[in-house]
Amino acid sequence: MEERVGRGPRAPVRIPGFARLDPEMGMVRFAGMASMVQSPEWARGVLARMEGTGWSRLAHLLLVALACAGILLAVKFVTRAVRRAVDDGNADVTSDAERRADTLGAVLTNAARVLVVAFFLLMTLQEFGVNIGPLVAGAGVAGVALGFGAQSLVKDVISGFFLLMENQFGVGDIINVDDKHTGTVERMTLRITQLRDSEGRAHFVPNGSIVRVVVLSKDFARALVDVEVGYGTDPDKAFQVLREAGRKLHEDMPEQAVEPLEVKGIEVLGPSGFIIRTLTKTAPGAQWEVARELRRRILLAFRETGIEIPYPQRVVHHRGEGRADN
């Protein structure tokens, strides 16, 4: 190693295998790398080009990649922190705040991914000498043209934005869309809403085509159970048996059946018996489970108390003509 010290500018330090170590610039230029590595002609050409500004460009791209990764990690951290903040600790029941946090987290993550990819591509083009100013301006013009040519896509995005802002429904809600699609919301984006029905089928509904939505799990629900009994049964006795079955159900399943059963009265006078209507307030989305369990308990209670569940009957009156005696 040779070093020359003087009063003037410091001379570069010579290092075998490298071009020089410049104390003022603070960087090492790998000029001798092409001669040290036994590589094909094209590889030596690439390394020769990197001797100029290639390494600085690569360093800039690495910084951009690290910044993009940091943005994605920050978004993921924020969504997890918000989800943890609204979590009530009850895994059986998903609250409205938890569903909203899941929905906004999914939309924010998807938007961050798109923006990060676009930012990385633009910065890559800029590092390789491409002027991105006209590209950005052209993208604006192309966006206007796309808005006219793909009006349904723009309509879907705008409708999805207002669905999220107004919090009409969220991930985990059970909804009915235009009396055509019923299921649990699995995923929401600015363009589509994905549902999963009771048979496991996935429904992809564009947000712009949604006209009417019925949310079946908003805040609370009610299990409606109609019970038919024979005309020979005392209505007051039947009411008492139903209330007792509802009280026991509420004690055994307080998280699903949040209130005891309410007997509304006789709803219909049918051909074989009269129908008693009952309502039970339940947690969101638990009305079907509560209704099935309540029917089972009512059946067992009727068997114990001797209350008859009617079956279709038909009374036939036969009129015969009298015969004259000869």
C-alpha positions in Angstrom: 0.0 0.0 0.0 1.3 3.4 -0.9 0.3 6.7 0.7 1.4 10.2 -0.1 0.9 12.9 2.5 1.2 16.6 1.6 -0.1 20.0 2.4 -2.4 20.0 -0.5 -5.4 17.8 -1.1 -5.0 14.3 0.3 -4.0 11.8 -2.3 -6.1 8.7 -2.8 -4.9 5.5 -1.1 -3.9 2.7 -3.5 -5.3 -0.7 -2.6 -4.5 -3.8 -4.7 -7.5 -5.2 -6.5 -9.5 -1.9 -6.2 -9.3 1.4 -8.1 -8.6 3.7 -5.1 -9.8 4.7 -1.7 -10.7 8.4 -1.9 -10.7 9.9 1.7 -12.6 13.0 0.5 -15.3 11.1 -1.3 -15.6 8.4 1.3 -16.4 5.5 -1.1 -14.7 2.6 -2.6 -14.9 2.1 -6.4 -14.6 -1.5 -7.3 -12.7 -1.1 -10.5 -10.7 -4.2 -10.2 -13.7 -6.5 -9.6 -14.0 -7.4 -13.3 -10.4 -8.7 -13.4 -10.7 -10.5 -10.1 -13.8 -12.5 -11.0 -13.6 -15.1 -13.7 -16.9 -14.4 -15.5 -18.3 -14.4 -19.0 -17.9 -11.5 -21.4 -21.4 -10.2 -20.7 -20.9 -10.3 -17.0 -17.6 -8.3 -17.3 -19.4 -5.8 -19.4 -22.1 -5.4 -16.8 -19.6 -4.9 -14.1 -17.7 -2.4 -16.2 -20.9 -0.3 -16.6 -21.5 -0.5 -12.9 -18.1 1.2 -12.2 -19.6 4.5 -13.2 -23.0 5.4 -11.7 -24.3 1.9 -11.5 -23.5 1.3 -7.9 -25.1 4.6 -6.8 -28.2 3.8 -8.8 -28.4 0.4 -7.2 -28.0 2.0 -3.7 -30.8 4.4 -4.5 -33.1 1.6 -5.6 -32.3 -0.4 -2.5 -33.2 2.7 -0.4 -36.5 3.0 -2.3 -37.2 -0.7 -1.8 -36.5 -0.4 1.9 -38.8 2.7 2.1 -41.6 0.7 0.3 -41.2 -2.2 2.7 -41.3 0.2 5.6 -44.5 1.7 4.4 -46.1 -1.7 4.1 -44.9 -2.8 7.5 -46.2 0.4 9.0 -49.6 -0.1 7.5 -49.7 -3.7 8.7 -48.7 -2.6 12.2 -51.4 0.1 12.3 -54.1 -2.3 11.2 -53.1 -4.8 13.8 -52.9 -2.2 16.5 -56.4 -0.9 15.6 -57.8 -4.4 15.5 -56.2 -5.2 18.9 -57.6 -1.9 20.4 -61.2 -2.7 19.5 -61.0 -6.4 20.4 -63.3 -7.2 23.3 -61.7 -10.6 24.0 -64.8 -12.5 23.0 -64.0 -14.8 20.1 -67.5 -16.2 19.7 -69.1 -12.8 19.0 -67.7 -10.2 16.6 -68.6 -6.7 17.5 -69.4 -3.9 15.0 -66.2 -2.1 15.8 -64.2 -5.3 15.1 -65.9 -5.8 11.8 -65.3 -2.2 10.8 -61.6 -2.5 11.8 -61.2 -5.6 9.6 -62.9 -4.0 6.7 -60.9 -0.7 6.8 -57.7 -2.7 7.4 -58.2 -4.8 4.3 -59.0 -1.8 2.1 -56.0 0.2 3.5 -53.6 -2.7 2.9 -54.7 -3.2 -0.7 -54.5 0.6 -1.4 -51.0 0.7 0.2 -49.8 -2.2 -2.0 -51.0 -0.5 -5.2 -49.4 2.8 -4.3 -46.1 1.2 -3.2 -45.8 -0.7 -6.5 -46.6 2.4 -8.6 -44.0 4.5 -6.6 -41.3 1.8 -6.9 -41.8 1.6 -10.7 -41.7 5.3 -11.2 -38.5 5.7 -9.1 -36.9 2.8 -11.0 -37.6 4.5 -14.3 -36.3 7.8 -13.0 -33.0 6.1 -11.8 -32.5 4.7 -15.3 -32.8 8.2 -16.9 -36.5 8.1 -17.9 -38.2 11.4 -17.4 -41.3 10.5 -15.3 -42.9 14.0 -15.6 -44.6 13.3 -19.0 -45.5 9.8 -17.7 -47.3 11.3 -14.7 -49.1 13.9 -16.9 -50.0 11.1 -19.4 -51.3 9.0 -16.6 -53.7 11.8 -15.6 -54.9 12.1 -19.2 -55.2 8.4 -19.4 -57.2 8.4 -16.2 -59.7 10.8 -17.6 -60.0 8.7 -20.8 -60.4 5.6 -18.7 -63.1 7.3 -16.7 -65.2 7.8 -19.8 -64.4 4.4 -21.3 -64.9 2.4 -18.1 -67.8 4.1 -16.4 -68.9 0.9 -14.6 -65.5 0.5 -13.0 -65.6 4.1 -11.8 -69.1 3.6 -10.5 -68.0 0.5 -8.6 -65.1 2.4 -7.0 -67.2 5.4 -6.0 -69.9 3.1 -4.6 -67.4 1.1 -2.6 -65.9 4.3 -1.2 -69.3 5.5 0.1 -70.1 2.0 1.4 -67.0 2.2 3.6 -67.5 5.8 4.6 -71.1 5.3 5.7 -70.3 2.0 7.4 -73.3 0.2 5.9 -71.8 -3.2 6.4 -68.4 -4.7 7.0 -66.3 -7.9 7.0 -68.1 -10.5 9.1 -71.6 -9.1 8.6 -74.3 -11.3 7.2 -76.1 -9.4 4.4 -78.7 -9.9 1.7 -78.0 -8.1 -1.6 -81.1 -7.3 -3.8 -82.8 -10.6 -2.7 -80.3 -12.4 -4.9 -77.1 -13.0 -2.8 -77.1 -13.9 0.9 -74.0 -14.7 2.9 -71.2 -13.5 5.2 -69.0 -10.7 3.9 -65.5 -12.1 3.6 -63.7 -9.3 1.8 -64.4 -5.8 0.7 -62.5 -3.6 -1.7 -63.3 -0.4 -3.4 -64.6 -2.4 -6.4 -66.2 -5.6 -5.2 -67.8 -7.3 -2.2 -67.1 -11.0 -1.7 -69.8 -13.1 0.1 -69.8 -16.7 1.3 -73.2 -18.4 1.5 -74.3 -21.2 3.8 -73.3 -23.8 1.1 -69.8 -22.5 0.9 -70.2 -20.7 -2.5 -68.4 -17.5 -3.1 -70.3 -14.5 -4.5 -68.4 -11.6 -6.0 -70.8 -8.6 -6.2 -69.6 -5.3 -7.9 -70.3 -2.4 -5.6 -71.8 -0.4 -8.4 -74.6 -3.0 -8.9 -75.7 -3.0 -5.3 -79.1 -1.3 -5.0 -80.5 -2.5 -1.7 -78.7 -4.3 1.2 -80.4 -5.9 4.1 -77.9 -6.4 7.0 -78.9 -9.5 9.1 -76.3 -9.0 11.8 -76.4 -5.3 12.6 -76.0 -4.5 16.3 -78.4 -7.3 17.3 -80.9 -9.8 15.8 -84.1 -11.6 16.7 -84.9 -15.3 16.4 -88.5 -15.7 15.2 -90.0 -19.1 16.0 -93.6 -20.0 15.3 -95.0 -23.0 17.2 -98.3 -24.7 16.2 -100.3 -26.5 18.8 -103.7 -28.3 18.7 -107.0 -26.7 19.4 -107.4 -28.9 22.5 -104.4 -27.2 24.2 -104.9 -24.5 26.8 -103.2 -21.3 25.3 -102.1 -20.0 28.7 -100.5 -23.3 29.5 -98.7 -23.3 26.1 -97.5 -19.7 26.8 -96.1 -20.7 30.2 -94.2 -23.7 28.7 -92.7 -21.5 26.0 -91.6 -18.8 28.4 -89.9 -21.4 30.7 -88.1 -23.0 27.7 -86.9 -19.5 26.7 -85.8 -18.7 30.2 -83.6 -21.8 30.4 -82.2 -21.1 27.0 -81.2 -17.6 28.1 -79.5 -19.0 31.2 -77.6 -21.6 29.2 -76.6 -19.4 26.3 -76.4 -15.8 27.6 -73.9 -14.7 24.9 -76.1 -15.8 22.0 -79.6 -15.3 23.5 -79.1 -11.9 25.1 -82.7 -11.7 26.4 -85.4 -14.2 27.4 -88.0 -15.4 25.0 -91.0 -13.1 24.4 -94.3 -14.7 23.5 -96.2 -12.3 21.2 -99.5 -14.3 21.2 -101.6 -16.3 18.8 -100.6 -15.4 15.3 -102.7 -17.7 13.0 -105.7 -19.9 13.5 -104.9 -22.7 11.1 -106.9 -25.7 9.9 -105.2 -28.1 12.4 -104.3 -25.8 15.3 -103.3 -22.3 16.3 -99.8 -20.8 15.8 -98.0 -19.0 18.6 -95.3 -16.5 17.6 -92.2 -16.0 19.8 -89.3 -13.6 19.5 -85.9 -13.9 21.1 -83.3 -11.1 21.0 -79.9 -12.5 20.1 -76.4 -11.4 19.3 -75.6 -10.4 15.7 -75.6 -13.4 13.5 -76.7 -15.9 16.2 -80.4 -15.9 15.4 -80.3 -19.1 13.4 -78.4 -21.0 16.1 -80.7 -19.8 18.8 -83.8 -20.6 16.8 -82.7 -24.2 16.1 -81.9 -24.8 19.8 -85.1 -23.2 20.9 -87.2 -25.5 18.6 -85.4 -28.5 20.1 -86.2 -27.5 23.6 -89.8 -26.6 22.8 -90.3 -30.1 21.3 -88.9 -31.8 24.5 -91.0 -29.5 26.7 -94.2 -30.3 24.9 -93.5 -34.0 25.2 -93.0 -33.7 28.9 -96.2 -31.6 29.5 -98.4 -33.5 27.1 -99.0 -30.6 24.7 -99.9 -32.0 21.3 -98.3 -30.7 18.1 -101.1 -31.1 15.5 -100.8 -32.9 12.2 -103.1 -32.4 9.2 -106.5 -33.9 9.7 -109.5 -34.2 7.4 -113.1 -34.8 8.5 -115.2 -36.6 5.9 -119.0 -36.4 6.1 -120.8 -39.2 4.2 -124.5 -38.8 3.4 -126.3 -41.8 2.2 -129.7 -41.9 0.5 -132.4 -43.8 2.3 -133.8 -46.9 0.5 -137.5 -47.6 0.2 -138.7 -50.8 1.8 -140.5 -53.0 -0.6 
